Amino acid sequence: MEPEPMPFSTDHTHPSELLSQAVKRVREEVQKVIIGQDDFIELLLAALFCGGHLLVEGVPGIAKTLTSKLLAQTLQLEFSRIQFTPDLMPSDVLGTTVYNVKHGEFSFSPGPIFSNLILIDEINRAPAKTQAALFEVMEEAQITVDGRTYPMDAIFFVMATQNPIEQEGTYKLPEAQLDRFLLKIVLEYPSLEQEQAMLRRFSQDFRTDFRQKVKPIIGAKEILACRQWVEAITIQEELLDYIALLVHRTRNHGDLFLGASPRASLAMMKMSKAMAAIRGRDFVTPDDIQQVAFPVLQHRMLLTPEREIEGYRIVDVIRDILSTVPVPR
């Protein structure tokens, strides 16, 4: 039986409950094909509801690309995929001005970045010039070509992937670009049970025709409504102070060479609101903040050379900060 459209604003159900139901049904549709990845799907949707962008790090073959395609399918969004390569030019991403012989004038030909959900595969394979082309569009949802500005759609969501293992032919992402990603999610291999379930599901479906069974749940109008509901989630003053203190602690931590920027504080506030809404609540708790601290902070900080040599990890520092900063009661 196909799922019915979500009943947005048609009854007296609280908006947070409607949003929570929508996320649950989107997750169920995606998991007709994807085994596991619950946290990934949830954080991906939370980032979308915050209007931010997502960086996904993981080895090849763990369904990063497939998950993004299925998400676009369930949300009825226009999907675009850009494979970053060492010879990719900024115009290959943004678009270019071309001369129209018939009309005798120049016109702008939009690039693949003009879409709703854009998957950038292996973002660290393109040189700095091409990566820098994303600075304006990721921050301001617009591009400037030949002095003219072209805005993106209201729903503009970039999901970029990178391989943490293979470093040959790759370029390190600038810190300024990393800071423009709302979240960084590190995906691990599936568990043994999940991999066994995957093999059973596709043992007679080599072409993954299960993808055709994934149905749309909500659309652009409902996503924009979800963003308004997330903004309206209540967060107490002491929790705002808690977020500020967590981020401030990264700037004077002995194990860190570079702490998190004020953009990290805003990201943590937005994401904690989104996670509260996904949980069906209209208020933020300290648990929401602590849950999003790792994906919000881990790509915005740098270890000192000494700690890096000793084998410390950014997640160890975040864990230490969470354990030492007093939690509001």
Secondary structure, 3 states (H helix, E strand, C coil): CCCCCCCCCCCCCCHHHHHHHHHHHHHHHHCCCCCCCHHHHHHHHHHHHHCCCEEEECCCCCCHHHHHHHHHHHHCCCEEEEECCCCCCHHHHHEEEEEECCCCEEEEEECCCCCCEEEEECHHHCCHHHHHCHHHHHHHCEEEECCEEEECCCCCEEEEEECCCCCCCCCCCCHHHHCCCCEEEECCCCCHHHHHHHHHHCCCCCCCHHHHHCCCCCCHHHHHHHHHHHHHCECCHHHHHHHHHHHHHHHCCCCEEECCCHHHHHHHHHHHHHHHHHCCCCECCHHHHHHHHHHHHCCCCEECHHHHHCCCCHHHHHHHHHHHCCCCC
